[in-house]
Every structure is written in C-alpha cells, then in structure tokens.
Amino acid sequence: MATEQKIKELKRRYSLQLLNQKAVSGVGVEKTDDGNYVLAIHLNDSSPEALELPSELEKYPVKIIQQPEGFRKFSAETEK
C-alpha cells in the first residue's frame, strides 16, 4: 500500500527530473478510490516524450494524466 508520505517522498526525489521533460507540465500526489496514493504526472499533450514516462517508480504506481487543453507549467524554482 502506498501511503501519502511515501508518495510525497517519491515526488520530492523525482519532480525535478520529470518536470525537465518536455511533455510534463506537473507532478502531484493523488489519492485513489481505494485509499492508496499515486504519483500523478500531468502532460500537456501526447508528444513522443510522453511514451517514455514510467508506469511506476521504485515499485510505486504512477498515474499519467493528459490534458490536451494544457496545464500552466510552473518552474521548479517558483515552488516553495
């Protein structure tokens, strides 16, 4: 079972690496209907780079969320 804390730690370790990929506009933590947590990777489009994203990291599930209309991408430097 993936706890919120474990996924937050996973996000902290991988956010910068993921956000540096062209297709990725955001990385977050989401709770599933069954009470588990997943790392959510938000995409602006379905560019070829999106196909290279992992379905799991360190044995924890990753949820890919495509938003064709686009997300507003924030710089890692603006997150506090």
Secondary structure, 3 states (H helix, E strand, C coil): CCCHHHHHHHHHHHHHHHHCCCCEEEEEEEECCCCCEEEEEEECCCCHHHHHCCCEECCEEEEEEECCCCCCCCCHHHCC
